[in-house]
Amino acid sequence: MNITQTTPPSVEPLATTDAPSAEFNIKTHLHIDGTDDDDNLNAMIEAARKQVEIFLRRSLITQTWLLQLDCFPREIILPNPPAIVVGSLKYIDTAGDQQLLDDSLYDVDVRAFKGSIIPAYQQSWPATRAFRNAIEVTYTAGYGTAATDVPMPIIQAMKLIIGNWHEHREDTIAGTTIVEIPNGAKRLLTGYRIID
């Protein structure tokens, strides 16, 4: 199985300017005035989102993924939920040609904890050539297109992570241990984390 992000989020859950409200402005949280540190803060926002997504195994803001499989399983599970929509399902047929599977031949469940795809009623998966990454599923996942779609505990956890990074600019401080995700942030994220 391979999973690749093909379209990243168009916005970040937090911002230094033009945030939907004060809760989503990292400078308000950090009590920073001025724009001198904006580039650094924007880099921290992106890094914190990516770290939280890896920790949670979830997509926060809408993004597109390409899932590749060697063969059809009984049920295709879509990583990095919440899944929103499946764009296409392609496969390499026994002749070695890539085919687009008609969406009437499979059912998609995006309401489940993890999105999934199964053959439609009285259908079965088509035969495929024994070929690495013979199956390709393109799908969109995330809580939505805006920062306000992301659950507030996740937003708050990101603010704690960025606050920690802003306070401690280096990986280590003499006599101190720096943790990747502060304990308070981990507690906020725990209820959203996917553990297989």
SERO-4910 file (N, C-alpha, C, O; in steps of 0.05 Angstrom, whole numbers):
BEGIN
 pado doro    nc1    nc2    nc3   cac1   cac2   cac3    cc1    cc2    cc3    oc1    oc2    oc3
  Met    A     17    -24      0      0      0      0     18     25      0     37     27     16
  Asn    A     11     44    -17     24     70    -18      3     91    -15    -19     88    -26
  Ile    A      9    112      0    -10    134      3      6    160     -2     26    165     11
  Thr    A     -4    177    -21     10    201    -28     -9    224    -29    -31    222    -40
  Gln    A     -2    246    -16    -18    271    -18    -13    284    -45      9    290    -52
  Thr    A    -35    287    -61    -32    299    -87    -40    329    -88    -30    344   -105
  Thr    A    -57    337    -70    -65    365    -68    -65    372    -38    -81    362    -23
  Pro    A    -47    391    -30    -46    398     -1    -70    417      6    -84    426    -12
  Pro    A    -73    422     31    -94    440     40    -89    468     28    -67    477     25
  Ser    A   -111    482     22   -108    509     10   -105    531     32    -96    553     26
  Val    A   -112    524     57   -108    542     80    -97    526    103    -97    501    103
  Glu    A    -88    540    123    -79    527    148   -100    532    170   -115    551    169
  Pro    A   -100    514    190   -120    517    212   -116    543    229   -134    553    241
  Leu    A    -91    553    229    -85    577    244    -72    597    224    -63    589    202
  Ala    A    -72    623    232    -61    643    214    -48    665    230    -53    668    254
  Thr    A    -31    680    217    -19    704    229    -35    729    222    -35    749    237
  Thr    A    -49    728    199    -67    750    190    -92    738    178    -92    714    170
  Asp    A   -112    753    175   -137    744    162   -149    718    173   -160    703    159
  Ala    A   -145    714    199   -158    691    212   -188    696    215   -196    719    217
  Pro    A   -205    674    214   -233    679    216   -242    692    242   -262    706    243
  Ser    A   -226    688    264   -232    701    289   -206    698    306   -187    685    298
  Ala    A   -207    711    330   -183    712    347   -174    683    355   -150    679    359
  Glu    A   -193    665    357   -185    637    365   -166    624    345   -152    605    352
  Phe    A   -167    634    320   -151    621    299   -126    638    292   -112    631    273
  Asn    A   -121    659    307    -98    676    302    -76    669    322    -79    673    346
  Ile    A    -54    658    312    -33    648    330    -19    672    345    -10    669    367
  Lys    A    -18    695    332     -6    718    345    -22    728    369    -11    737    389
  Thr    A    -48    725    368    -65    731    391    -58    712    414    -55    721    437
  His    A    -56    687    408    -49    666    428    -22    672    441    -18    669    465
  Leu    A     -2    680    424     25    684    434     30    713    444     52    719    453
  His    A      9    730    442     12    758    451     34    772    435     52    785    447
  Ile    A     33    770    409     54    782    391     40    804    375     19    800    363
  Asp    A     53    827    375     45    849    357     66    852    335     88    843    338
  Gly    A     58    864    313     77    868    291     79    844    273     66    823    278
  Thr    A     95    847    252     97    826    231    125    815    228    130    800    210
  Asp    A    143    823    245    171    815    242    175    785    242    192    775    229
  Asp    A    159    771    258    162    741    261    142    725    244    140    701    248
  Asp    A    127    738    226    106    725    212    115    701    195    102    680    195
  Asp    A    138    704    181    147    682    164    154    658    181    147    635    174
  Asn    A    167    662    204    174    640    222    148    628    234    146    603    236
  Leu    A    129    644    242    104    634    253     88    618    232     77    597    238
  Asn    A     88    627    207     74    613    186     87    585    181     73    566    176
  Ala    A    113    584    182    127    558    180    120    540    203    116    516    199
  Met    A    118    551    227    110    535    251     82    525    248     76    502    256
  Ile    A     64    541    237     36    533    234     35    509    215     21    489    222
  Glu    A     48    510    193     48    488    174     60    463    186     50    441    184
  Ala    A     83    467    200     97    444    212     79    431    234     78    407    237
  Ala    A     66    448    250     49    438    271     25    422    260     18    401    270
  Arg    A     13    433    238     -9    419    225      0    391    216    -13    371    221
  Lys    A     23    391    203     33    365    193     39    346    215     34    322    214
  Gln    A     51    356    237     57    339    260     32    328    272     31    304    280
  Val    A     12    345    275    -14    336    287    -27    316    268    -38    296    278
  Glu    A    -27    320    242    -39    301    223    -25    274    225    -38    253    224
  Ile    A      2    274    227     16    248    230      9    235    256      4    211    257
  Phe    A      8    250    278      2    239    304    -27    227    305    -31    206    315
  Leu    A    -45    242    293    -74    234    293    -80    213    272    -98    198    274
  Arg    A    -63    213    250    -69    197    226    -95    206    213   -111    190    205
  Arg    A    -98    233    212   -122    246    201   -114    269    183    -92    280    185
  Ser    A   -133    277    166   -130    301    150   -146    323    164   -169    319    171
  Leu    A   -134    346    168   -149    368    181   -165    385    161   -189    385    162
  Ile    A   -151    398    143   -164    415    123   -165    399     97   -147    383     92
  Thr    A   -186    402     81   -190    387     57   -165    384     40   -152    404     34
  Gln    A   -159    359     32   -135    353     16   -141    328      0   -159    312      7
  Thr    A   -126    323    -22   -131    301    -39   -109    280    -36    -85    287    -34
  Trp    A   -116    255    -36    -98    233    -32   -100    213    -55   -121    209    -67
  Leu    A    -77    200    -61    -76    177    -79    -68    153    -64    -46    151    -53
  Leu    A    -86    133    -62    -81    108    -49    -75     87    -70    -91     84    -89
  Gln    A    -53     73    -68    -46     52    -87    -44     25    -73    -32     23    -51
  Leu    A    -56      5    -85    -56    -23    -74    -47    -42    -96    -50    -37   -119
  Asp    A    -36    -64    -87    -27    -85   -107    -50   -101   -117    -49   -111   -140
  Cys    A    -71   -105   -101    -94   -120   -110   -118   -111    -94   -116    -96    -75
  Phe    A   -142   -119   -103   -166   -111    -89   -169   -127    -63   -170   -152    -64
  Pro    A   -172   -114    -40   -179   -128    -15   -210   -131    -15   -223   -120    -32
  Arg    A   -220   -144      5   -249   -147      8   -261   -119     11   -282   -113     -1
  Glu    A   -248   -102     27   -257    -75     32   -233    -56     30   -213    -62     43
  Ile    A   -236    -35     15   -214    -15     14   -219      6     36   -239     20     36
  Ile    A   -200      8     54   -201     28     76   -186     52     67   -163     50     57
  Leu    A   -198     76     70   -185    101     61   -170    113     85   -183    123    104
  Pro    A   -144    114     84   -128    126    106   -132    156    108   -144    168     90
  Asn    A   -123    167    130   -124    196    135   -152    208    134   -157    227    119
  Pro    A   -171    196    149   -198    207    149   -199    234    161   -179    244    171
  Pro    A   -223    247    161   -248    237    151   -249    240    120   -243    261    109
  Ala    A   -257    218    107   -261    218     78   -285    235     71   -305    235     85
  Ile    A   -283    250     49   -306    266     40   -318    254     15   -342    251     14
  Val    A   -301    248     -5   -312    238    -30   -290    222    -45   -266    229    -43
  Val    A   -297    201    -59   -279    187    -76   -281    198   -104   -303    200   -116
  Gly    A   -258    207   -115   -258    219   -142   -257    198   -164   -271    200   -184
  Ser    A   -240    177   -160   -238    156   -180   -226    131   -168   -212    132   -148
  Leu    A   -232    109   -181   -220     83   -175   -211     70   -201   -228     64   -218
  Lys    A   -185     67   -204   -174     56   -228   -159     30   -222   -150     26   -199
  Tyr    A   -156     13   -242   -142    -13   -238   -128    -21   -264   -136    -13   -286
  Ile    A   -108    -38   -261    -95    -50   -285   -109    -76   -291   -109    -94   -274
  Asp    A   -121    -79   -314   -136   -103   -321   -116   -126   -328    -92   -121   -329
  Thr    A   -126   -149   -334   -109   -172   -339    -93   -169   -365    -73   -183   -369
  Ala    A   -101   -151   -383    -86   -146   -407    -64   -125   -403    -48   -120   -421
  Gly    A    -64   -113   -379    -43    -93   -373    -51    -65   -378    -34    -47   -377
  Asp    A    -77    -60   -384    -86    -33   -389   -100    -21   -364   -114    -36   -349
  Gln    A    -96      5   -360   -110     18   -337   -139     23   -345   -145     34   -366
  Gln    A   -157     16   -327   -186     20   -331   -197     37   -308   -187     36   -285
  Leu    A   -217     53   -314   -231     69   -294   -256     53   -287   -273     47   -304
  Leu    A   -258     45   -262   -282     30   -253   -305     49   -249   -304     68   -235
  Asp    A   -327     42   -262   -351     59   -261   -361     60   -232   -362     39   -218
  Asp    A   -368     84   -222   -375     87   -194   -402     73   -187   -408     71   -163
  Ser    A   -417     63   -207   -441     48   -200   -434     20   -192   -451      5   -182
  Leu    A   -409     12   -195   -400    -16   -189   -389    -18   -161   -381    -40   -152
  Tyr    A   -387      4   -146   -377      2   -118   -392     22   -101   -403     42   -110
  Asp    A   -392     16    -75   -405     33    -55   -384     46    -37   -365     33    -28
  Val    A   -388     71    -32   -369     86    -15   -383     94     11   -406    104     10
  Asp    A   -370     89     34   -381     98     59   -362    118     71   -340    111     80
  Val    A   -370    144     71   -353    165     83   -364    173    111   -352    190    124
  Arg    A   -386    160    120   -397    167    146   -383    151    168   -385    158    191
  Ala    A   -370    129    161   -357    111    181   -333    125    193   -324    146    182
  Phe    A   -323    114    215   -299    125    228   -277    128    208   -263    148    208
  Lys    A   -273    108    191   -254    109    169   -271    104    144   -287     86    143
  Gly    A   -267    120    123   -281    116     98   -273     89     86   -251     79     90
  Ser    A   -291     77     71   -285     51     58   -301     48     32   -320     62     27
  Ile    A   -291     29     16   -303     23    -10   -306     -7    -12   -288    -22     -6
  Ile    A   -330    -16    -20   -336    -44    -24   -350    -47    -51   -361    -27    -61
  Pro    A   -350    -71    -63   -365    -74    -88   -395    -69    -82   -405    -75    -61
  Ala    A   -409    -58   -102   -438    -54   -100   -452    -80    -98   -441   -102   -102
  Tyr    A   -477    -79    -90   -494   -103    -86   -493   -121   -111   -497   -111   -134
  Gln    A   -487   -146   -108   -485   -166   -129   -463   -160   -149   -464   -169   -172
  Gln    A   -443   -145   -140   -419   -140   -157   -395   -152   -143   -395   -157   -120
  Ser    A   -374   -155   -158   -348   -163   -147   -326   -147   -160   -330   -135   -181
  Trp    A   -303   -146   -147   -281   -131   -158   -272   -144   -184   -273   -169   -187
  Pro    A   -263   -128   -204   -254   -140   -229   -227   -154   -225   -212   -148   -206
  Ala    A   -221   -172   -244   -195   -185   -243   -173   -165   -251   -177   -148   -268
  Thr    A   -150   -167   -238   -128   -149   -243   -103   -164   -250   -100   -188   -243
  Arg    A    -85   -151   -263    -59   -162   -269    -43   -162   -243    -45   -143   -227
  Ala    A    -27   -182   -238     -9   -183   -215     13   -162   -220     33   -168   -233
  Phe    A      8   -138   -209     25   -116   -216     26    -98   -191      5    -92   -180
  Arg    A     50    -88   -184     52    -71   -161     36    -45   -166     37    -33   -187
  Asn    A     21    -37   -146      4    -12   -147    -16    -14   -170    -21      6   -184
  Ala    A    -28    -37   -174    -48    -41   -195    -74    -26   -191    -88    -20   -210
  Ile    A    -80    -19   -165   -105     -5   -158    -97     23   -150    -79     27   -134
  Glu    A   -112     43   -160   -108     71   -153   -135     83   -145   -154     84   -161
  Val    A   -136     93   -121   -160    107   -111   -152    136   -105   -134    142    -89
  Thr    A   -166    155   -118   -162    183   -112   -186    192    -96   -209    188   -103
  Tyr    A   -181    205    -73   -203    214    -56   -195    239    -41   -172    246    -38
  Thr    A   -215    253    -31   -212    277    -16   -219    272     13   -239    258     19
  Ala    A   -203    283     31   -208    279     60   -203    305     75   -189    323     65
  Gly    A   -213    306     99   -210    330    116   -236    337    130   -257    328    122
  Tyr    A   -234    354    150   -258    363    163   -274    384    147   -298    388    151
  Gly    A   -260    397    128   -273    417    112   -252    436    100   -228    432    104
  Thr    A   -261    456     86   -243    474     72   -234    498     88   -217    514     79
  Ala    A   -245    502    112   -239    525    128   -228    517    156   -234    495    165
  Ala    A   -213    535    168   -202    530    194   -225    525    215   -221    509    233
  Thr    A   -247    538    211   -270    535    230   -282    507    228   -299    500    245
  Asp    A   -275    491    208   -286    464    206   -270    444    224   -281    423    230
  Val    A   -246    451    232   -229    434    248   -239    436    277   -244    457    287
  Pro    A   -242    413    291   -251    413    319   -233    431    336   -208    430    333
  Met    A   -245    446    354   -230    466    370   -209    453    388   -188    465    392
  Pro    A   -212    428    399   -190    417    415   -165    413    398   -143    415    408
  Ile    A   -168    407    372   -145    404    354   -132    431    350   -107    433    350
  Ile    A   -148    452    346   -137    479    342   -122    487    367   -100    498    366
  Gln    A   -133    482    391   -120    489    416    -94    473    419    -74    485    429
  Ala    A    -94    448    412    -69    432    414    -47    444    396    -24    446    404
  Met    A    -55    452    372    -35    464    354    -24    490    366      0    495    364
  Lys    A    -41    506    379    -31    530    392    -11    524    414      9    538    417
  Leu    A    -16    503    429      2    495    450     29    486    439     50    492    449
  Ile    A     28    471    417     53    461    404     69    485    393     93    487    398
  Ile    A     56    503    379     70    527    368     80    544    391    102    555    389
  Gly    A     64    547    412     74    563    435     99    551    447    117    566    455
  Asn    A    100    524    449    124    511    459    148    515    441    170    521    450
  Trp    A    143    513    415    165    518    395    174    547    396    198    552    394
  His    A    156    565    399    163    593    399    179    600    424    198    616    423
  Glu    A    173    588    446    187    592    471    215    579    471    234    590    480
  His    A    216    555    459    241    540    458    249    536    429    240    517    416
  Arg    A    265    554    419    272    554    390    291    532    382    294    526    358
  Glu    A    304    519    401    323    497    395    311    470    404    292    469    420
  Asp    A    323    449    394    314    422    401    320    415    430    304    401    443
  Thr    A    342    425    441    349    419    468    358    445    482    368    464    470
  Ile    A    354    445    508    363    466    526    378    452    548    368    433    559
  Ala    A    401    462    555    418    450    576    401    445    601    388    463    612
  Gly    A    401    420    610    387    412    635    357    409    632    343    406    651
  Thr    A    347    409    607    319    407    602    313    388    580    329    385    561
  Thr    A    291    374    582    282    356    560    259    370    545    240    378    557
  Ile    A    262    372    519    241    383    502    225    360    490    237    342    478
  Val    A    199    361    492    182    340    481    171    349    454    167    373    450
  Glu    A    166    330    435    156    337    409    128    349    410    123    370    398
  Ile    A    111    336    425     84    346    429     79    349    459     80    329    474
  Pro    A     75    373    469     71    377    498     48    360    508     29    354    494
  Asn    A     50    352    534     30    335    546      1    346    544    -18    331    539
  Gly    A     -1    372    548    -28    385    546    -40    382    519    -64    377    516
  Ala    A    -23    385    498    -32    381    471    -40    352    465    -60    347    452
  Lys    A    -24    333    476    -30    305    472    -57    298    484    -72    283    472
  Arg    A    -62    309    507    -88    303    520   -111    314    503   -132    301    501
  Leu    A   -108    337    491   -129    348    474   -132    331    448   -155    329    438
  Leu    A   -111    320    438   -112    305    413   -120    276    417   -129    263    397
  Thr    A   -118    264    440   -122    236    445   -149    226    434   -150    204    422
  Gly    A   -170    241    439   -196    232    430   -200    231    400   -219    219    390
  Tyr    A   -182    243    385   -183    243    356   -163    225    343   -164    221    318
  Arg    A   -145    213    359   -124    197    347   -134    170    338   -150    156    352
  Ile    A   -125    161    315   -132    135    304   -110    116    310    -87    120    303
  Ile    A   -117     94    323    -98     73    330   -108     47    318   -130     38    325
  Asp    A    -92     35    301   -101     10    288    -96    -13    306   -102    -36    299
***
